[in-house]
Amino acid sequence: MPLRKSCSLFLFLILSFFLTAQCKFPTLDHIKPRTSDKVQTRAVSELLKRLLGNRSAEFFVSVNRSLSNNSLEVCELRSTKNNKVFASGSTGVAVATGIYNYLKYFCGCHVSWSGDQLDLPSPLPKLSGVLRISSQHRFRYYQNVCTFSYSSVWWDWPRWEREIDWMALNGINLPLAFTGQEALWQEVYRALGLNQSEIEEFFSGPAFLAWNRMGNMFKFGGPLPQSWHVNQLYLQFKILERMRSFGMVPVLPAFSGNVPKGILRLYPDANITRLAPWSHFNCSFSCSYILDPRDPLFLQIGSLFLSLVMKHFGTDHIYNTDTFNEMNPPSSDPAYLSAVSSSVFSSMTAVDPQAVWLMQGWLFINNATFWKPAQIRALLHGVPLGRMIVLDLFAETEPMFSSTESFYGQPFIWCMLHNFGGNSGLFGTVDSINSGPFKAIQFPNSTLVGLGIAPEGIGQNPVVYELMSELAWRKEPVNLSKWATLYAMRRYGSTLENLSAAWTLLFRSVYNCTIPHYKNHNHSPLVRRPSVHMNTSLWYDPADLFKAWKLIVEAAPALMSRETFRYDLVDVTRQALQVLTTSFYQDIVGAFQKQKISELLAAGGVLIYDLLPELSRLLNSDRNFLLGTWLEQARSQALDEGEAQLYDINARNQLTLWGPSGEILDYASKEWGGLMEDYYAQRWGLFVHMLVECLDSGRPFKQDTFNQAVFQVEKGFVYNSRRYPTKPQGDTYEIALRIFLKYYPQALERLK
C-alpha cells in the first residue's frame, strides 16, 4: 500500500476512534434540564422542608450546572463550621440524591413508599472532607407504561408530589409523564371530525388506559367522563412543572397508530388493519384498529397530536410510543419494519426536529419467535442511530442487549422490571440486579446510556427499589449481606441484631430468585382461582422465611412505633401465611384424592375459618394494606354518584377479573384487607364446600362447574358496592403475635 494512502487510513481510523470515544451519541446532547439553576435550587429546598420540617434549615443547597464538565451528574457535600451541611450539585436531582445518600449513610435515615424513618441526630454528623456523589449513567429512567394504570391511576396531587420527591431523592432524571393525554386525543379526534360517541367508544376506563394507549383494547370500563379529562390535565400541568423544577426530563407520549373505529367513516381509503384479539378478550373490547405508519394520514394524526402535546405540555424532546406491543406486525419483512419505525419517527420530527424516540423493548421478549435478529435490526435501524433509546425492560431476567449486539448500535437503558401487575408478595433478584448493570457497561461496544426502574406496579418490596436506584450511583456492585444489614438499621433506626439477621436471611432466599426466565406474577394458590392442579413451587427455601419471621416478631415490642417496621411485620407475616396456605391447599387436595373427608374438613376448616380470617385481620390493621383506600381514591375522582360507581367498578375489576369475564384473571392481585375476606376467602370457601359435596355424593370434581359457580362470587365482588374501611383497625402487634404463636410451630412441623 502506498505510504500516502496508509497514512490517510491511519488518520481516518484515529479520527473515527476519537469521535466515537468523545461523542458516542452526539444527537442526545440536547436532552438535558432546561430549568434554571435558581429554580432547581428552590425545588430541593422545598423538598427538604416537606421531608424534614424545621431540621431542613440545617442544610444549604445550591445547583450549579457548571459543576459537571460532561453530561453526567454530580453532588458535593461538606460540613460547615456551625454544624450544618452544604450540598452543591449539577442538577436538583443530583443535590437531592446527594443529600439522601448523606441521610442514609451518615444519619441512619430512610424514605420509602411504606413510611419514613427520619430521626436525624442532633447535631448533624460532621463530614471530615468533601463527600462526592456522582453517577456514571446519563439517564436514570422510571416507570413502565403500565404503572399509570396499576398504581397511580387514582392519585391526587399530594400523592404525586410525594412520588416526585421520592424520584428526586432516588436519582431519577428521566420519568415517564403520561397523565392527561386523553384530553389531547379527544381534541385531535374532534378536529378530524369524529363525533362524541365515536370518541367515547374508543377510550377504555381509567384503570385500563395503559392498554388502550398501546392499542391492546378499547371501550372496556368506559366511557371517560369529561371531568376525568379536566382533572387529569390539571394534574399533568403540576406533575410536569414539579418534575422539571428538579432538573428532570419528562418523557411525553407520541402516536403509535392506534385509532378509533370512527376513522374508517371519515377516511374509508386509509390503510387500517384490524388486529387479532388480545389476551383472551373478544372483539367487543379488543381487535384494535391500527393505521399503517406509511399512510399519509399517520403523519397527519401524529403531527397534530404532538403539536398539541408541545403546546400544552412543552417539551424536552423525548417521546415514548410502543408499536406492536404484544401484537404481531402484519409482516415480518425487514423492509416493512424499517419503513414503519421510520414513519413513526418522522411523525415526531415533523413537529419537533430534535425528537428522540424512547421505546420499550418488551415486544422483543414477549414474542421472540417473531422478533429474530433481522426483524429487530430493521425496526431499530429505521431510526437514525442515536435518535432512539431502547428500554431493555426486563434486563434483570431477560437482558436483550447481549443478544442484539447492544441493540445494533442504538442507545439503551438497562431496566429492572421486577413486578408484574403490582401484586403483593416478597420477591427480588438481588444478585442479578447487583451485577447486571455492570455487565452491561463492560459489554463490548456497549451503547448503554442509563439504568431504569420499570415495574408494572409499585408500592411493594421497597428494599428492591432502593437497592436498584442506589446502584446507578455506584462504581461497582455492593456487598449484598452488608447492604442488607445497613438497610435494616436505617429503615427501623435500630441496631438490633435480630433485624440484620432477618434481612440477611431474606436477601439470600425470597429476595434472590435465580430461576431462569422467572416472572414475578405471585403464583401462590392464595391469590389464584382454586383448582385441584395449582402451581405450588417456590424459588426459595421457606425455612429461611420462617426464621426471618421469628426474628422480626421477637424484635417487635420495641419497634411498633415505627411505621416502616409495622409494614414489614405485616408483610413478612403475610408472606408466611401465604406459604402456609399452600401447605393447607396440598392437604385439602391430598385428602380429596384419597377420599378422606374428615381430613379434608380438618384442613379446609383451618384455612377457611381461621388462617384466612386471621390474615384478613392483620391486613386490616395497617393503612398500607387496605382495599378501602384504593376504592376511596377511585371514588374521589368523581363529580357525581354515577361517575363514582364507574370508577369503583374499574378499581375492583382490575384487581380481580381484569375484563368482563376474567380474561386476565387475578393478574393484578393484591393481598389487602377487604379483598381477603370478600374475594379470596369466599372462593376458597366455595372450593372446599364443593370438594366435600363431591365426596359426599360420589361425583367427580369438575373444574368447569366450579369455575361457573366461582365466577358468580368474583363478579359479585366487583359489583357489590360495599364500602371498606380506609383507616386501620385492630392492634397489629397483638394480631401478628397471635398468628405467630399459633402458626409458627405448624410451619416448623411442615418443614420436616
N, C-alpha and C positions, 0 to 999 in steps of 0.2 A: 504494500500500500504506500503511495507517495506520502512524504513527510507532511506536506501541507494538509492533505485530507485527514491524516492521522491526528494532527493537532486540532483540526476543526472538530472532529468527532469527540476528542477528549474534552475540549472546551464545552461542547454541547452537553455531554454527559455530566460534567461538573455543574453547569448551569441548571440542568434539569434536577439534579440532586438537591442543589441549593434551594431552588424554588419549592420543591416538594417538602423539604425539611422545614423551611421557614414559613411556608404558607400553604399548609396541607389543603385547607378549604377556604380560599380567599373569598368565595361567594357567601360565606357565613359571617364575615366580619361585621356586617351591618346588623346582625341580630344581637342587640345589646340594650341595656336600660336607656330610656330616653328622659327619665325624670331627673330633675336637678339634684345635686348633692345635698342641697339645703332641705328639699322635700324629703329625701330618703333619711336624712339625719333626724328630722322631726318624727317620721314614721316609727323609727326604732325607739325614740324617747317615749312616744305614746304607748308603744307595745310594752315597754318596761313598767310604765305606770299601771297598765291593766294587769300585768303579771305580778309585780312586786309591791304595788301600793307605795307607801311612804319610803320604803327602802330603795326605790328606784332613784332617789336623789343621790345615792352613793355611787352612781355610775354616770360618767360623762361620755358622750358618744359623738363621733364625727365621721361623716362619709366624705371621702376624698378619692375620686376615681383615679387620680394620678398615682396612687399607691401601687397600682398594678401596671406594670410595663408591658403586659400582654393581655390576653382576654381572660386570664384565669383570676379568680377572686382570692383576696387575702384580707386578714384582720390581724391587727397587733394590739395586745392589751398590756398595760403596765399599771402598777400601783402608784398612787400619788402620796405625798407626804402626810396628808390628812386622812389616811386610811380609806381612800376612795379608789375606784378603778376607772382608768381612761381607756376607751376602746375606739380605735380608728380603723376603718376598712374601706375597701374599694367600692362596695355597694352596701345598701341597707341590709340585704340578706347576709352578706359576709359579716357585718358587725353583729347582727342578731345571732348568727351561728357561733361566732367567737365568744360572745357573752354566755350563750348556753353551754358551750364547752367549759368555760370557767365555772359556771354554776354547777355543772355535773361533777367535774373532777377536782375542784377546789372547795366547793361549798356543800357537796353531797346532796344536790337537789335534783328534781325530776319533774318533767311535764309530759302528760300523756292524755289520750282520749278518755281514759278511765280515772282521771284525777291527777292532782299535782301534789308534790311534796316539796315545799318551799321554805323550810326552816333555815333561813340564812344565819350563819354565825355572825356575831357582832363583837368586834368589828369584822369587816370583810377580811378573809385570809390574804396575806400580802404576797404579791408576786416578786420574786427575787430579781428578775430581769424582765425582758420582753417576751411575752408568750405570743408566738406567731402561729396562726391557724390559716392554712391555705388548702385549696383543692386543686388537684391535677386534672379535674374534669370541667370542661367548659360549661356543660349543662347538667342540671340535676332535675330530672323530669318527675312529675307527679300526676297521678290519676290514670284511669282507664276510661274509655268512653262509657262503660257500664257503671262506673262508680256513681254517676249522677243519679241513675235510677235505683240502684241497690242501697245507696246510703244517703245522699244529700238532697234527694228529691223534695223533701218536706222542710228543708232548713229555712229558718228566718235569718235576718241579718246578724243578730248576736251569735248564732251558731256558725255562720260563715266567717264572722270576724275572728272567732276563736280558732277556726281551722286555718285561716290565712296567717294568724300569729304562729300556729304550730308549724306551718310551712316555712316561715322565715327562720324560726329557731332551729329547724332541721335542715336548713341549707337549700331548700327548693327554690330554683330560679326560673323554671320552665313549667308552669302549671297549665293544665287544660282549663279553658274557660268557656263552657258550652251553654251556660244558663241563658234563657231568654231568646234563643234563636227562632223558636216557632212564631213569635210575633213578627219577625222579619220575613219568614217564609210565607206567612199569611199575606203580608204586603206584596210580596213577589207574585203570588198566585192571583191575588185580586187584580194586580196590574196587568197580568196576562189575560184576564177575562174569566177566570173560574168564579162560579157562584159560591155562596157561603156553605151550602150543603155539600158541595164537592170538596171543599176545604176541610169541613168537619169530618167527613168520611175518611179523610186521609190521615189526620193526626190520631195517634193512639192516646190512651190515658196517661197521666203523669208518670205512673210507676213503670211504664213500658216505653217511654220515649227514646231510650237509648237504642232500641231495636227498630223503632220507626225511623230514626235518623240514619241507621245503617242499611235500610232497605229490606229488613227481615220481615216486618209486619206493619199493618196499618189498622186503624179503626178500633181495635180491641181496647176496652177501658175508657174510650172517649164518649162524647166529644169534649174537647178542651174548652172550658168557658172563657169568655173574653176577659174576665177578671184574672184568670191564670196568666194570660199574656201580659197584662199590665203589671202584676206583681213580680213576674219573673224578669221583665225588662228593668224595673226599678232595682231589683236585686243585682242584676248584671252590671248596671252602672256603678253600684257601690263596690261590687267584687273587683271589677277592673281597676277602679281608682285606687283601691287599697293594695291590690297586687302590685300595680305599677309604682306605688309610693315606696315600696321596699326595694325597687330595682328589679322586680321580676319581669319576665317576658311572657305575657299570657298567650296561649295558643288558641286561636279563634277558628270557628267552623268554616268549611267550604262545601261546594256542591259535588256529590258523588254520582248523580244521575237518577236517584230515586224520585219519582214524580207521582202526583195523584192521577187516578184513572181519568179524571176530567180533562187532562191534557189531550187525550185522544179525540175528544169532541172538538177542541179548538184547533188541533194540528193532526188531522187524520192521516197525513202522509209522513209524519215523523217516524223515525226508526226506533220504535219502542218494543221491547221484549217483555213478555210476562214470564216471570221466574217460576220455577217449580215450588211446591210447598216447602216451608221452612220448619224444621224441628217439630214434626207431628201436628202442626197447625194445618187446617184445611184452607181452601182458597177464599173463605169468607173473611179471613184476617191476615192471610199471607199470600204468596204468589204475587209479589210486588211488581210494579211496572217500572222498568229501567230504561232510561233514554240512552241510546248509544252515544258515547262521548264524541264520536266523529260526526254526528249530526249537527248541522249549524245551530239548531235550537239549543243544544247543550251549552254552547258558548254564550248564547243569549241569556239563558236562565242563570248559568253560573256567574256570569259577569254582573247581572242585575242583583243577584243575592250578595255577592262580595262587595259591590258598591254600597249597598245598604249596611253591611257589616262595618265597613270603614267609616261610613257617615255617622252611624250611631255609636259604634264601639271604639273608633280609632283603629290603629293597627300597629303591631310590632313586627309585621311582615312574615309571620309564621302561621300556617294554617293546617288544620287536620281534616282529612276526609278519608274514608275507607271504602274502596271499591271491592266488590266481590267478597264481602265478609260472610263467611260460612255459606257461600253460594258459588256454584260452578259458573265460570265465564262461558259464554256461548261458543267460544272457540279456543283451542289450545295453540293456535298458530302464533308463533313468536311475533310475526309482523303485526298481527291484530293486537296483541297485548301491548306491544310497544306503542302502537298508534293510540290505544286507549289512554295509557298513562300520559302520553304527550298531549293529548287533547284535554285531559283533566287539568294538567299543569298550565296549559295555555289559557284556560278559563280563569286561572288565578292571575297570571302575568298580564292578561289583557286589562286588568284593573289595577294591579299592583306589580309593576315591573320587577320589584325586589322580592317577590314572593318566594317563600321556601315551603315545600310540602312536607309535613310530618305525617308519616303513615304507620299505623300499627302493623307489625309483621305477623299477626295472628293467623292470617289466611294461609301462610306457608306451612304452619304447624297443623292447622285444622284439616287441611286437605292435601296431604303430602303426595297422594297418588296423582293429583293433577299438577301440582307445582314442582315440576322437575327443574333441574338447573337451567335448561334453555328457557323455560317459561318465566322463572324468577328473574333471570338476567334481562330478558326482554322487557318485562314490566318495569324493572328498576332503571334500565337504560333508555326508556322513553323520556326520561327527565335528565337534563344536563347534570353531570357529576357535581355534587356539592349543593344542588338545589333541592334535594330531597333528604330527609333524615328518617331512617327506619327505626322503629322501636322494636328491638329484639325482645318481644313482650314477655316471654316465659323462659328467659335465659338461664334461670337457676336450675331448670329441669330439662328444657328442650332448647339449648342455645342454637341459633341458626347462623351466627356469624362464622363459625368454624366450617360449616358445610357449604357456605356460599362465598368463600374467599373474601370474607369481610364485606358481604353484601355487594360483591362485584364492584367495589370502589365507592359506593355511596356511604356517606357518614351514617353511623348507627349509635343507638343508646342501649346499653346493656340494662335490661329491666328485670326486676323481681316481681312476678305476678302474685304468687303466694296463695291468694284466697279466691275461690270461685263462688260467686253468689252472696258473699258477705256472711256465709254461715258460721255458726258457733263451732267451737271445738279447738283445743290446743293443737297447734301444728306449726312446723317450721322445717327448713332445710339449711340449718345454720352453717354446716360445713361447706355446702355448695355456695351460699351467698358470701361466705367469708373468703373463698378462693376464686370464685368465678370472675369478678371484675378485674382482678389482677392477671388472670389468664387472658382476658380479652385485650388488656393493654399490651401484653407481651406477644400476642398473636402476630405472625409475620405480616407486614404491610397493613397493620390494623388501622381501620378508619373510625375507631371509637372516638366519640366526641362527648360522652357523658354516661351517667348512671341514672336509672329511673326506678320509681316505685309505682307499680301499676296494678293494684288489686282490684278485682271486680267490686268488692265491698270492703269498707273499713270498719273501725270500731271494735276490732278483736285482735288478740295477740300483740299488744303494743310493743312487747320486747323485740319482736322480729323487725318492726319498722324503725325502732330506734337504732338497732344494730345496722340495718341497711343504710339508713341516712348518714350514719357516722362514717361508714366505710368510704363515702365519697370524699372525705377529708383526711383519709389515712393514706400513708405511702406504702403500707404493707398490711397483710392480714393481721387480725388481732389474736391474742391468746384467748380462746373462747371460754375456758374454765375461769380464768382471771376476770374476763369481761363480765361473765355471768355473776360472779361474786360481787363485783363493784356495782353492777346493776341492782342487785338486791339491796345493797347498802343505801344507795341513793333513792331508790323507789320507796323505801319504807323509812328512811332516816334512822336506820338501826344497824348495829354491828353484831346482832345475834347470830351465832354460828349456825343455828338451825336453818336460817333463811338462806345463807350462802350455800349450805349443803343441799337444801331443797332445789335451788336453782341450778346447781351443778348436775343434779340428777335429771332435772327436766331438760337441760341442754343436751345431755347425752342420749336422751330417749325420745320423748314426744316431740321435741323441737329439732330433731336431727333425722328426718326421713331421708334415707339413701336408696329407696327402691326406684329403679329407673322408670321414667315416664309417669310417675305418680302425680295425680291431680287431687288437690285438696277440696273435695266436694263433701266432706264429712259423710262417710259411708255407714255410720253407725245405724244399726237397726232402730235405735230410739227415734230417729227423725225420719225414718222411711216407712212407707206404707207396708204393714206387716204381710209376710208370706211365709211359707214353710221352707223357702230356699232364699236366705238372705246372706249378704256378704258380712262375715264376722271377723275378717282378718284385721290385724293391727300391724303397723310398721315399727313398733317398739315393744319392749318388754313391760307389761303393765306393773310388774313388781317395782320398777323404778318410780312410776307414777304414784303407787300406793305409799312408798317410802316418803316421797316428797310431800304427799298429802298429810301424813302423820307429823312430819317436821313442821309444816305450816300450821296445823291445828294446835300443836304444842306451843308455838310462838304467839298464838292469837291473843291471849289475855292482855298482853302489854301493848298491843298494836291496833286495837279495834277503833281507835280514834282516827286512824289514817284511812282515808277513802281508798287509796291505792292498795292497801293491804286487804281491806274488806272485799274489794273487787276480786283480788286474786284468791282469797279464801273461798269465795263463791265459785269462781271459775275452775279452780282445781278440784273442789268438791263435786261440782257439776260434771267434770271430766271423769272422775272416779265413778260416779253413779251411771254415767253413760257406758262405761266399761262393764259395770255390774249388770246393767240392763241386758247387754249382750249375753252374759252368763245365764241370766234367768230365761232369756229367749231360747237359748240352747237347751235348757232344762225342759221348757214347755214343749218344744218340738220333739225332743227325745222321748218325753213321756207320751206324747200323742202317737208317735211312730211305734212305741212299744205297747200302746193301748192301755197305759196305766193312768186311769182317770184320777185317782187320788193324788198321784204325783203331779199331774197337770194342774189340778185345782190348787195344790200347795204352792207351786212355783208361780202360777198365774195370779193367785191371791196376793202373794207378797208384792209382786210387781204392780198390780193394779190398785191395791188398797193401801199400800204402804210406801214403796220406793218412789213411785211417780208422784203421789201427793206430797211426800217429803221434799222431793226435788222442786216441786211447784212452790211450796212454802219458802224454800231457800231463795229461789229466783225472785219471788215477790218481795224479798226483804232488802233488795239493793236496787237503787234507781237505774243502774246501767242495764238491768235485765228485765225491763218492764214492757210488755206489749202495749200497755195503755199510752206510754209516751209516744211511740210510733204512730198510733192511731190518732191521738190528740194533735200531734204535729200535722197530720194529714188534714184533719177537720178544720184546723185553724187557718188553712189557706182559703176556706170557702166564704162566700158572701151570704149564702142562704143555706137552708137545710138540704135542698136538692143537690147543691154542689158538695156539701159535707158528706152526704151519702155516697156520691160518686167517688170521692177521694177515699172514703173509708173502705169501700169495696176494692178499689185499686190497691190500697195498702195491704189488705188481708189476702187478696188473691195472689199477689206477688210472693208472699211468704209461703203459700200453700199449693194451690192448684196450678198456678202460673199458666193461666189460659182457661177457657170456658169449661174444658173437660179434663183438666190435668195433663195438658200437653207437655209441660216441663215440670212435672210433679215434684215438689219438695226440693227444688234446686236451690232456692234462696232461704233454706230452712234456718230458723233461729230458735235457740233454746231460751225462751222468755217466759216469765210468769204471765199467765193468761192464755198463752198459746199452749203451754204444757198441759193445763187441766182441761181446756175446752177443745183441743185438737188432737195432740199426740195421745194423751191418756184415753180419750174416747175411742180412738182407733184400736189401741191395744186391748181395751175392754171388750170391744166387739170381736176382735180376733180370738181372744181366749174363750169367750162365750160360744163362738161358732165351732171352735175345736171341740169343746165339751159336748155340744149338741151332736156333732158328728159321731163321737164315740158312743154317746147315749143311744143314738138311732142306728148305728152301724153303717152310716153313709160315709163315703169318702169326702175329704175336704176338697172343694172346687174353688180354685183361686178366682175364676171369673165371677162366680156367685158372690164371693166375699168382696171383690172389687166393686161390684154394683151396689152392694149394701154400704160399704165404707165410703163410697163416693157421696152418698147422701149425707153422711156425717161431715165430710170435708166441705161439701157445698153449703151445708147448714151453718158451719162456722163462718164462711165468707159472708153470708147474708144475715147473721143473727142480730146485728146492730147493737150488741151488748157493749156497754161502756166499761172499760177496765181501769183499775187504779193507775194513777200517774205519780203516786207517792209510795215509797216503800212501806211495807207492813211487816211487823214482827222483828225480833231480835236476831240479827244474822249469826252472831256467835252462838247463841243458845240453840238455834236450829242446826247450824253446822256441827256443833259438838254432839248433839243428839244423833245426827246422822252418822257421824264418825264412830261413836261408841256402839251403835247398832250394826253398822255395815263393815267397818274395818276388819273385825275378826273374820267375818264371812269372806271378805276379799282375800285375806291371807290363806284361808282354808281352800279357796278355789284355785289358788296358785299351786297347790301341792300336786 
